Amino acid sequence: MNYRQPLLQRQVAQLVSGDGTVPPETEALLRTVDATYEQMEGERQRLEKALDAANRERIDLREKLTAQQSRHVEALGVLAGGIAHDINNMLTIVMSNTSLAMLDDTAMACVGDCLRDIQNGAARARDLTQQLTTFAKIDSPLRSPVVLPTLVRDATETHLRGLPIQTEMDCTPDLWPAQVDPEQVGLLVQNLLLNAAQSIADAGVVRLVLRNEVVAAGGPLPLKPGRYVRLTVIDSGRGVSPELLPRLFEPYSHPRRAGSGLGLATVYAIVKKHEGHIEVESSAGRGTTFNVWFAAAELASATAAPWGQTRPSLNVGPSVRVLVMDDEGTILRVTAALLKRMGLEATVVSTGEEAVRAFAEARSAGTPFGLLIFDLAIPGAMGGREAIELIRQMDKEVPAIVSSGYSNDPVMSDFARYGFQAMVTKPYFVNDLAKTIRQVLARSGQNRLAAVA
């Protein structure tokens, strides 16, 4: 009999007779108590096992839901990536031709405001294609150390201005920089803010919190151990019903959304592509809280880029011969015109095969090209990636820029590995193209001087 339990020991001491024997009726009572205790202990162990099984089932369910969401987003990416590429090519034509018109003093005097409106409208369209390309199946964010408070503050001022919404920002003073793609994370913040604004019927509050967080191995978060920056967005809106919450990150899943229907799906895709994590807490009538974790960087660096564009500035330095390769004839024409306005001499070709042949012939004639600008993907022909490999066998030093509407292609995020010195994502403002050309030519000149020395 199990008399080792303290309570039973005291009870036995009170019930035994003076000679130390246990009366039969007491023995029976103690056996009953002991059996009951063993039964309760067995129930406790079974309950613990049941709780462990329920917890494992909850984790498995969360992983299955995450995998299902990832498959949905990936399936959309195949379609969205191709659509965005075509739209980006069209926007490149619009933005480049508008830039050319803005270089004309007479045109600016007559319709300058209209041209600026076209540029700003094209910039908004570019933002939409950025949401589409976020779904692309192959994606490598262009990461750099970014101080998030500046990015978050700018997004808040831009997208909540004029709305009856009070914003509160709470940032730890020694916040680590995050290792992120500033454009993608800017889009993420924009979509979370728009979601909050749509959730708040009249007046309300949106609170943004930035904190450092160290994730340990074996913790509750599905993240690698290390340092992270956590962004929390809290709104006082109407909240989300329990039935809708598991599908919140699916495109077009929310009947009240007034935007493109891709906002929160874009948020989810950006987080996953950054190998981060996102959680949402909400209930009807109680507001919504989003928590997003991004890996911290080693060095701080604020990244700021103007959304709108002023009149183009085309000073790129000394003139060189430029070889341009693109499968869109209109893009070739307008790019050549822009390069001419920059004081550069352009030769245009439409395939990688033509580019390699033109490069070899120019070298043989003693009139080599000093800069290459290659489109990445050419349907049915050699693209920029293959062409630069062949050209590098002839010349390892000529500077080259890769340009593409597939902003998420690995060549765009790691262009140096593939033989390029820089990249320009379509659609681009002419200022962006001129700045990139200027930087590439400056580095090329420094390298040549170093080689001579």
N, C-alpha and C positions, 0 to 999 in steps of 0.2 A: 504494500500500500504506500502511496506517495504522501508521506507525512513531512516531507522536507519543506513544504510551503509554510512560511511563518505563521499565517493565520491558523492553519490546521494544527500546527504544533501547539499553539496556545490553547486551542479548543480541546485537543487531546489531553493536555496537562490538566485541564479542569474536569474532564470526564472520567479519567482512569481512577480506579479504586486505590486504596492505601497501599496494597501490596504490588501495585504496578500493573495489574492485569486490566484488560479492557472488557467491560461487560458486553455480552452478545448483542444487546440492542444498540449499544454505542458503536460496536464494530460494524454492524449493518448500516448505521447512519453514516459512518465515515466512508464506507465503501461507496455508498450512494453519492456522497459529496465528491469523492475522488473521481468517480466515473463521470460525474457532471463536469468537473474541471477539465478532464481529458477531452470530453466532448466539446467544451467551449474552446479549448486550445486547438483542436482540429478544425473547428469552424473559423477561428481566427486565421489559421494558416491558409485555409481554402479562400477566405476573403482576400488575403494578401495576394494570392495567386490570381484571383479574379481581377483585382485592381491592376496588377502588373499586365495581365492579358488585355484589359481594357485600354491601358495606356499605350501598349504596343499597337493595338488596333487603331487608336487615335493617330499615332505617329504614321502608321502605314497609310491611313486614309488621307492624311495631309500630304504625304509624298505622292499618292496616286492622283490627288487633285492637282498638285503642282505639275506632275508629269502630263496630266491631261491638258492643263492650261498651256504648257509649253508646246505640246503637239498642235493645239489650235493656232497658237501664234506662229509656229513654224510653217504650218500649211498656208496661212495667209501671207507669209513672207515670200514664198515662191512667186505668188501673183503680184504682191505689192511691189517687190523689188523691180520687176520688169516694167510695171506701170510708171513707177517713180523715175526710172531711167529715161523713158521716153518723154515724160513731162519735163524733166530737167534739161533735156536737149532743147525742147521748145522754149523753155524759160531762158536758156542761154542766148538764143536768138533774140528774144524780146529785150533782155537786159543789155546785151552787147550793142544792139542797134540803138537803143535808147541812150546808152553811154556815148555812142558816136554823135548822135544828135545834140547831146548836151555839150559837146566840144565846140559847137557852132555858136558864135556870139549872136548871130541874127536869130537863130532858132530859140536860144535862151531868152532873148528879149521879147519874142512873140509868144512863145508857149512854154517858157521855163517851168511854170507851176504845173502844167500838165505833164511835162516830162518827169518831174519829181514825183508826181502822183503815180505815174506808170511804174517808176522804180520802186516806190513803196508798196504798190500792189503786187509787183513781182516778188518782192521780199516776203510778203505774207504768203504768197503761193509757194515760195521756196520752203517756208516753215511747214506747210502742209505736206510737201513731198518728203521733208525730213521725218515727219511722223510715219509716212509710208515706208521709207527706207529703214526705219528702226526695226521693222518686222523682217528685214532681209535674213535669209537663212544663214548666209556667211557674214559674220560681223565681227569687227575688231575695233572697239572704240579708240579714238585718237586721244589717249590719256596723257595728262600732264598734271603736275601739282597745282591745285586750284584752292584758293581761299574762298570757302563757300559763303560767308556772310555777305560779301560784296555781290556775288551772283544772286543770292536769295533776295537781298534788299532791292537790287535793280529790277528783278522780276516782279516783286511786290508793287513797286512804284509804277511799273508799266501796265500791269494787268488788272490792278484793283483801283487805279486812279478813277475818281468820279463816282465810285460805287458807295452806297451807304454802309460800308463795312469798316469796322475798326480793326487795325492790324497791330499786333504786339510781337516783338522780336526779342528773344532771350538767347544770348550766345555766351558761352563760357569764354573768359578773356584769353585763355591760352589754347584756343581751339587749334587742332592740328589741320594742316592742309589735306585735302582729299585727292587721291590719285584717280582722276576722272576725266572724261571727255567734256569740256565746258559747254559745248553746244548741246550735247545730249542731255546733260544734267540741267541746263537751263530750260530745255523743253520739258523735262520731268517736273521741275518746280512750277513752270507755267501751267501745266495740266493739272497739278494738284491744287493750285490756286483757283483755276477756273472751275474745278469740281467743287471746291468749297463755296465759291461765289454762287454757283447754281443751286447748291444745297440750302443756302440762306435765302429765305423767302423775301424778307424786307431788310431790316437792319440786323447786324450781327457782328461777331468777332471771329477773326482768324488769328491764331497764335502759332508762331513758328519758333521752334526750339532747336538749337545746335549744341551737341554735346560730344565730348570724347568718350570712347568706350573701348575697353580691352576685353576681347572675347577669348575665353579659356577653352582648352580642349575638353570635349565631353560635355559642354554646356548645352542649354536648351535651344540655342540658335544654330541653324544649319549653315554655319560659316567656318572657314578655316581660322585657327587660332591666330590672334594678332591684334593690331590697333585699327580701330574703325572710327569714323565720324558718323554720328547718328543725327538725321534730320527728322524732326517731328512736326507735322502739320495738323493742327486741331481746329475744327470749325464748330460753331454753335448752331449748325443747321438742323434740318429735319431728320438726319440720320438715315440709316439703311435697314430695311426689314431683314429678319433672319433668313427668309427664303432667298433673297437676292444676294446676300453677302458672299456665298461661295462662288458666284458667277460675276462678281464685281469687276474683275479684270478682263472679262471677255468683251470683244468689240460689240457695240450696239446692244449691250445687255440691260441698260437702264432706260426705262421709258421716259424719264424726265429730262435726260440730257439734251441740251439745245445745240451742242457743237457737232463735230464731225462723227462722234460715236467711237473714236479711236483713242480718246484721251487717256483713260486709265489702263487700257491695253498697252498703250505706248509706254506708260510709266512702268508697267510690269516688265515689258521687254527690255527697257533700258537698264533696270536693276539687274535682271538676269545676265545681260551681256556684260555688265561690270562685275559679275560674280559677287554681287551684294545680296541683300535680303530685304523684303518688305513685308510688313504686317499691318492689318487694319482691324480696328475695333469700332463697332458702331451698333446702335440700336435705334429703332424708330423713335423720333422725338428727342433724342439725347445727343445729337451731333456725331461726328466721325473723327477718328484719330488715325493718321497714317504714320508709321515709323519706318524709316528707310536707313539702311546701313551701307556705307561705302568704305572701302579700304583707305586707310590714311597713307599719305605720302611722306617722304623723308624731308623735303624742302618746301618752304612756302613760296607761292608764286601767284599773284593775282592776275587773272586773265580777263580782259575786257575788250569787247569788239562792238563797234557801233552797228545798230540794226539798220538805220537809214543810211543813205549815201548822199554826199554833196557832189558838186561838180568834179569830174574825174581829174586826177593829177597823174600825168604820164611821163614824168622825168625818170628814165631808167638808166641813164649813163651812156657810155659810148655805143655806137652803132655796131651791130653784128648781123650776120646772116642767120636766119631762123628757119628751121625745117618744121613744118606743122603737119601733123597727120590726124585726120578725123574722117569718119565715114559720112558725116552730114555736110553736104555741099554748102548750105547756107552758113553753117558754123565756120567752115573754111574761109568763105568770102568775108564775113564780118570780122573774123580773127585777123585775117591778113590786113584788113583796113585799119583795125585797131593798132596792130604792130607798126604799120606805116606811120600812123599818127604819133607813135612812140619813137619814131626815128629808126626803126629796125626794118631790114629787108627780109620779106617772108617768101618762102617757097612752100606750096601746099601740095599734099598727096592724100589719097583716100584709103590706102591699105598699108600694112606693115611691109609687104613685099616691095611696094613702090618706095617706101621710106628708106629701106636698106639699100636699094639700088641707087636712089638719088644721093644718099650719103656717100657711097663708094665712088660714084662718078665725080662728085664735088671734090673729094680728096685727091682723086687722080688728076683733076684739072687744076689743082693748086688753089682752089677757092672753097676751102672747107667751111662747113657750118659751125657757128660758135654757140648755138643753142638749139635744143630739140624740145618740142612740145607735142607729146603723143597722147592720143586717146587710148584708153585701156582696152576697150572691147570693140572689135570690128566684126559684125556678123558675116560668117562665111569666108573670112580672110584672116591673115595674121594681124594680131593686135599689138598694142604697145609693149606688153611684157615680153613677147617673143622677139619683137624687133630690136629692143634695146639689148637683149642678150647677144644677138648677132653683131650689132654695132659695137658693143664693148670688146669684141674680138679684134676690131679694127682700131678703136680709139677708146682708151679707158678713162680719159680725162674730160671729154666734151660734156658740158652740163646738160642735164635733161630734166624736164618737168613732165609728170604724168597727170593727165586730166581725165575725169570720168564722172558720169552721173551715178555710178555705183559707188557711193561714198563709203560703203561698208566693206568693200573688197579688201582683202588682206594686203594687196599691193599698195593701197592708199594709206593704210595705217603703218606700214613698214617699208616705205618706198626705197630707202637706202639699201635695204637687203636685196632689192631687185634691180639695182643699178641706176636709180634716179636720185636727183639731189633735192627735189621738192615735189609737192603735189598741189593741184588746184581742183577743188570740187565743183562740178557743175550743179546748178548755174552759179556763175560768179560775177561780181561787179568788176568793172574794168580796173578800179583802184586795187582790188585784190590781185588781179593778174599782174598789173604793173609792179606792185610791191614785191610779189614773188620773183618776177624776172629780175628786178633790181638786186634783190638779195642773192639770187643764184649767180648772177654775173659778177657781183662784188666778191663772193667767196671764190669763184673760179679765177678771178684776177689775182687774188691773194695767194691762191695755191700755185699759180704759174710763177709768181714772183718768188715764192718760197723755193720752188723747184730750181729756178735759175740760181738763186743764192746758194 
